[in-house]
């Protein structure tokens, strides 16, 4: 801006302020009422537009979050745990089969109901055979 523009701006401001001080109270009241009406109208007109400007990005973020949840794969740790649990079941079943003597499918199943008792009996008989007889 050159000096003539600055001088023009100063004169315009001075005239505006002088005119604002000379406005009668009735006119000033009408100007304030018109200003309030214009501001309220601007708020109601801008409100739907403002809502749309806010809802579009929020909706896009929600859609991206939903897509991410649908695509998200389970973590490797939780997948490994489930496969380890599934793998542990056949291993345990194989150990139970190994604990039984061969040919169990051909023998009477009632013999194997009290295996704990038989193991206890075997442990106590071996301990009693080490003791001297009276």
ABEGO torsion letter per residue (X at the ends): XBAAAAAAAAAAAAAAAAAAAABBAAAAAAAAAAAAAAAAAAAAAAAAAAAAAAAAAAAAAAAAAAAAAAABBBBAAAAAAAAAAAAAAAAAAAAAAAABBBGAAABBAAAAABAAAAAAAAAAAAAAAABBBX
